[in-house]
Every structure is written in structure tokens, then in C-alpha cells.
Amino acid sequence: MKIKLISALIAGIILAGCGSDSDDNIDKDKGKPSVVLAFDGAINGMQATYSCDNGETGTTAGKTDGYGKVTIYNDTFADKPESCSVELSVPVGEKAIDMSNGKDMSKVAYSIPKGLIKAGQTDIAATPFTTLITKTMQETGDTDIQTAKDSVFTSLGLDSSLTEEQKEGMLTKPQETLATLDKTIAQDVVAKTVVLSDVLVTQKDDETVTVADIAAVTGTIAKDVIAKNPTYPKASEGSNDIIVIDVSDALADKDNFEQAAGGVVPPVIEEELTDPPVVPEADLPKPEKPPVDPTPPTTPPGTGGGDGSLTD
């Protein structure tokens, strides 16, 4: 798109990439390849763990590369992905980086529930949205994917602004889908994606927090992000500075979380959003040379049922 905001969004927030097998790939003999994208912007440094109904499990030896991609090598996952779930997480003590703004994503964990990936699907993404779908299914006990997807987009206030095709695209190929959206809708979607990721970080271990609470907090804060920063994700019109939103520390405070769930932006977050940190585009990490080495170690850790590693 030629609209300035979306052009900036694609250039600064969404790093596209295409893959080719790495010469260092140690897992090609484990099975057919399936590429998984970790997306907020693209996240470098996450490992993927899959679990299938037939008992096969595995964790990729490599990590997501500078384009946010890692490849799972397993025949069951490739042929019957609907029977498998996926978790993307950062190894204990290691780092992960949002390639779109340099933000530390070391505490982030994303998931894809069983049934969300379809046989023959070539685009697979683990995002805050797919993670909220997982939490919705866990909370309700309903295994119907379509019901969970509809519930998530409705709770986030995106049910009427996105077509069914665009909703599906946000769950499979978010970077391409965002480029097709009206600039105002795209800005809303990006703000909610970033804030939802922070909310999930702070509440992932609290089973008392409901999906409705998570969605309410996300909506409240994302609205304020745009209100206080109308050219988000850029610092200003024509600027090369990218705004970095990180409200995870503030939301770790229960009072702040509850206040936001009630529709009020806590003062500490208001202050953060009024003058958020920025990073010049020129200082962003380059996907060809990501901060975290995605290459599998020479001797991979043991796993059950198969392994995986990255593609570029």
C-alpha cells in the first residue's frame, strides 16, 4: 500500500521473509518441513514445540530467525497439522527480540491450538491472537475452532472491522493481511496485537484472569496508544522513529490490571503512553543478522518423536 502509515508499518513493524533450507540444518531427516512464524512483529529467538494426538512431540533445535521463522520437521505435523498444537517460547535464560522495534520479548510465549492449522496450509503463525484462541478454548472447554475464533475477534472489537478472509489472514499470514487493511483499521489491529502480547506476558500464570478481562485491558490500552500517538507506530508524520510500547511491567501490578479491565487507563500507563520510548529505524536489527543466533547447536537436545530447526 502507498498510504504513508501502512508503508511505515510494513517497513518498520512487519519484516517479511522467504525461506530456503539452511546448510547447517541437522533435522532434515526427521520428516517433512513446516515453517512456523512467530509474529508481533517478527520475533527472533523462539523455539517451537509441537504435540500431536498420536503422541508425537518435539522441540525445534533451532530458533526463529530474523524473519520470525522456524521449521518443524515432522511428517505428522506436515500431513495432519489439525491434530497438533504448537507452543513457541524462549529457552530459559535466553533472549528473544522483536525485530520491528528491538523490544525484549524474552518472556513471551505464543500458542496455536489443535484444530486451528488445516491440512495443506502453507502459512502458519503463532501470534497473540492465536494464543487468545487457545485460552478461550481452555476456558470454555469448547473444542470448536470457529466458535473460539469468532469469540476472540468479537471480544477484541474487531468482528465488524475485519472480513472473514482478513480474520483468517491475521491468524495465518498477518504481515500480508495487514498490508491490505484500511490504515485506521490496520493501526487498531497493530496496537491491539502489541498490547495483547504484553497482557499475555503478565497474566499467563494467573488462571483466575478471564479472556474477557484480557480483551478488556487490551482494548482500553490500545485505544489510548492511538489517542496519544495518532501516527503510531511512527513517532510523528514523516519521522523515522518507531514507537516502542511495553506496558507489561505496569500490568503486572494487579491494581493496574483491574483498573484497565474496568475501562480506565492507569496513571502510570497514561504517563508511559504520553511519551513512549522510540528507536530510529536505522538502529533496528537487520533480519539477515539477527541479535539471537537461530542456528541449531551441533549436538541438538534430545526430544521425543522428532526435532526441528530453522530455515532462513
C-alpha positions in Angstrom: 0.0 0.0 0.0 1.1 3.5 -0.7 -0.6 5.2 2.3 2.2 6.6 4.5 1.1 4.9 7.7 0.9 1.5 6.2 4.1 1.9 4.3 5.8 2.8 7.5 4.1 -0.1 9.2 5.3 -2.6 6.7 8.8 -1.1 6.6 9.3 -0.7 10.3 7.0 -3.1 12.1 6.5 -6.1 9.7 9.5 -7.8 8.3 8.6 -10.1 5.6 10.8 -13.0 4.6 11.0 -16.1 2.4 12.9 -19.2 3.3 15.4 -21.6 1.9 16.9 -24.6 3.8 20.0 -23.9 5.8 23.1 -25.8 5.1 23.5 -26.2 8.8 20.1 -27.9 9.1 20.6 -31.0 11.3 17.0 -32.2 11.3 16.1 -32.6 7.6 15.9 -36.4 8.1 13.3 -36.1 10.8 10.4 -35.6 8.4 8.7 -33.1 6.1 9.2 -29.4 6.8 6.6 -26.9 8.0 7.5 -23.3 8.6 6.0 -21.5 11.6 6.1 -17.7 12.1 6.3 -16.1 15.5 4.7 -12.7 15.0 4.1 -9.5 16.8 6.4 -8.0 14.5 8.7 -10.9 13.6 10.3 -12.3 16.8 13.8 -13.7 16.7 14.9 -16.3 19.3 11.9 -18.5 20.0 11.7 -22.3 19.8 8.7 -24.2 18.7 7.3 -27.3 20.5 4.6 -29.4 18.9 2.4 -32.1 20.3 0.2 -34.3 18.2 -2.7 -36.6 19.0 -0.7 -39.7 18.1 1.8 -38.9 20.9 4.5 -37.4 18.7 6.2 -34.4 20.2 9.3 -32.4 19.6 11.1 -29.1 20.1 13.0 -27.4 17.4 16.7 -27.4 17.8 17.0 -24.0 16.1 15.2 -20.8 17.0 13.1 -18.3 15.0 15.4 -16.3 12.7 15.4 -12.7 11.8 12.2 -13.1 9.9 10.5 -14.8 12.8 10.5 -18.2 11.2 11.5 -21.7 12.3 10.8 -25.0 10.7 9.3 -28.1 12.3 10.4 -31.3 10.6 7.8 -34.0 11.3 5.6 -36.0 9.0 2.5 -36.0 11.2 2.7 -32.2 11.7 3.1 -31.8 8.0 0.3 -34.2 6.9 -2.2 -33.9 9.8 -1.5 -30.5 11.4 -5.0 -30.2 12.7 -4.1 -32.9 15.2 -1.2 -30.9 16.6 -0.8 -27.9 18.9 2.2 -25.7 18.9 3.9 -23.6 21.6 6.5 -21.0 20.9 8.7 -19.9 23.8 12.1 -18.6 24.7 14.6 -21.0 26.3 15.2 -20.3 30.0 17.9 -17.7 30.4 18.0 -16.8 26.7 16.7 -13.8 24.8 14.2 -13.0 22.1 13.9 -9.8 20.2 11.1 -8.1 18.3 12.8 -7.3 15.0 10.4 -4.5 14.3 11.4 -2.3 17.2 14.2 -4.0 19.2 11.9 -4.8 22.1 12.9 -7.5 24.5 10.5 -10.4 24.1 12.2 -12.9 26.4 9.1 -13.5 28.5 6.7 -14.0 25.5 5.0 -17.3 24.8 2.6 -17.9 22.0 0.4 -20.9 21.1 -1.6 -22.5 18.3 -4.4 -24.8 19.5 -5.2 -28.1 17.9 -7.6 -27.7 15.0 -6.5 -24.2 14.0 -4.0 -25.4 11.4 -5.6 -27.1 8.4 -4.1 -29.9 6.2 -2.3 -28.3 3.3 -2.0 -25.0 5.0 1.3 -23.3 4.0 1.1 -20.2 6.2 1.3 -21.0 9.9 1.6 -18.2 12.5 1.8 -18.1 16.3 0.6 -14.7 17.5 -1.2 -13.1 20.4 -4.5 -13.8 18.6 -3.9 -17.5 18.2 -2.8 -17.6 21.8 -6.0 -15.9 23.0 -8.0 -18.5 20.9 -6.1 -21.2 22.9 -7.0 -19.6 26.2 -10.6 -19.2 25.1 -10.9 -22.9 24.3 -9.3 -23.8 27.6 -11.7 -21.5 29.5 -14.9 -22.7 27.8 -14.0 -26.3 27.2 -15.4 -25.9 23.7 -13.3 -27.6 21.0 -15.0 -25.8 18.1 -12.3 -23.7 16.5 -14.7 -21.4 14.6 -16.6 -20.5 17.8 -13.4 -19.7 19.6 -12.1 -17.5 16.6 -15.4 -15.6 16.5 -15.3 -15.1 20.2 -11.8 -13.7 20.2 -12.3 -11.2 17.4 -15.6 -10.1 18.9 -14.1 -9.6 22.4 -11.3 -7.5 20.9 -13.7 -5.3 19.0 -12.5 -6.5 15.6 -15.5 -8.5 14.5 -17.1 -5.8 12.3 -13.9 -4.1 11.0 -12.4 -7.3 9.5 -13.8 -9.5 6.9 -13.8 -13.3 7.4 -10.9 -13.5 5.0 -9.0 -10.9 6.8 -9.6 -12.6 10.2 -8.3 -15.8 8.8 -5.3 -13.9 7.3 -4.4 -12.4 10.7 -4.1 -16.0 12.1 -2.0 -17.3 9.2 -0.2 -14.6 7.3 -0.5 -11.4 9.4 2.1 -9.4 7.6 0.5 -9.7 4.2 -3.0 -9.3 5.6 -2.2 -6.0 7.4 -1.0 -4.6 4.1 -4.5 -5.0 2.7 -6.3 -3.1 5.5 -7.5 0.4 5.7 -4.9 2.5 7.5 -7.1 3.2 10.5 -8.1 -0.5 10.9 -4.5 -1.6 10.5 -3.4 0.8 13.2 -6.0 -0.5 15.5 -5.1 -4.1 14.8 -1.3 -3.4 15.3 -1.9 -1.6 18.6 -4.1 -4.4 19.9 -1.6 -7.0 18.8 1.3 -5.3 20.7 -0.8 -4.6 23.8 -2.3 -8.1 23.9 1.2 -9.6 23.8 2.1 -7.6 26.9 -1.1 -8.6 28.6 -0.5 -12.2 27.9 3.0 -12.0 29.3 1.8 -10.6 32.6 -1.2 -12.9 33.1 0.0 -16.2 31.6 0.4 -17.8 35.0 -2.8 -16.5 36.6 -5.7 -18.9 35.9 -8.2 -16.6 37.6 -7.9 -14.0 34.9 -10.5 -14.5 32.2 -10.3 -14.0 28.5 -12.9 -11.2 28.9 -10.6 -9.4 31.3 -7.6 -9.8 28.9 -9.6 -8.5 26.0 -11.0 -5.5 28.0 -7.5 -4.5 29.1 -6.2 -4.8 25.6 -8.9 -2.6 24.2 -8.6 0.0 26.8 -4.9 0.5 26.5 -4.7 0.1 22.7 -7.3 2.9 22.3 -5.1 5.1 24.5 -2.0 4.2 22.5 -3.5 5.7 19.4 -5.2 8.6 21.1 -1.9 9.8 22.5 0.2 8.8 19.4 -2.0 9.4 16.4 0.8 8.5 13.9 1.6 5.2 15.7 3.7 3.2 15.1 5.8 6.2 13.9 6.6 8.9 16.4 5.3 11.6 14.0 4.3 12.1 10.4 7.5 11.7 8.3 9.5 10.6 11.2 11.9 7.6 11.1 11.5 6.9 14.8 9.5 3.8 15.8 7.4 3.9 18.9 8.1 1.1 21.4 5.1 0.2 23.6 5.8 -2.0 26.6 3.2 -2.0 29.4 4.0 -5.4 30.7 5.7 -4.2 33.9 2.8 -1.8 34.8 0.2 -4.5 34.1 2.0 -7.0 36.4 0.5 -4.8 39.2 -2.9 -6.3 39.9 -4.5 -2.9 40.7 -3.4 -1.5 37.4 -4.7 -4.6 35.5 -8.1 -4.4 37.2 -8.4 -0.7 36.6 -7.7 -1.2 32.9 -10.1 -4.1 32.8 -12.7 -1.7 34.1 -12.1 0.7 31.2 -9.8 3.2 32.9 -6.1 3.7 31.8 -4.0 3.6 35.0 -2.0 6.8 35.5 1.4 5.0 35.2 0.4 3.7 31.8 -1.0 7.0 30.8 2.4 8.6 31.5 4.2 5.8 29.6 1.9 6.3 26.5 2.2 10.1 26.6 5.9 10.0 26.0 6.9 6.4 24.9 10.4 5.5 24.0 11.3 5.5 20.3 14.0 3.8 18.3 15.3 5.1 14.9 14.6 2.8 12.0 18.4 2.8 11.2 19.1 1.2 14.6 16.7 -1.7 14.2 18.3 -5.1 13.9 18.8 -6.5 10.4 16.9 -9.7 9.7 19.9 -11.2 7.9 22.0 -10.8 11.0 19.6 -11.2 13.9 20.6 -10.5 17.5 19.9 -14.1 18.5 21.7 -16.8 16.6 18.9 -19.1 15.3 21.3 -21.8 14.1 20.8 -25.2 15.9 23.7 -26.4 18.0 26.0 -29.1 16.6 24.5 -31.6 19.1 20.8 -30.9 19.5 19.0 -31.5 22.8 17.1 -34.8 23.0 13.4 -34.7 22.1 10.6 -37.2 21.7 9.1 -38.0 18.3 11.2 -35.7 16.2 13.0 -32.4 16.1 13.0 -29.3 14.0 15.3 -26.5 13.0 15.2 -23.2 11.1 15.1 -22.0 7.6 16.3 -18.6 6.6 
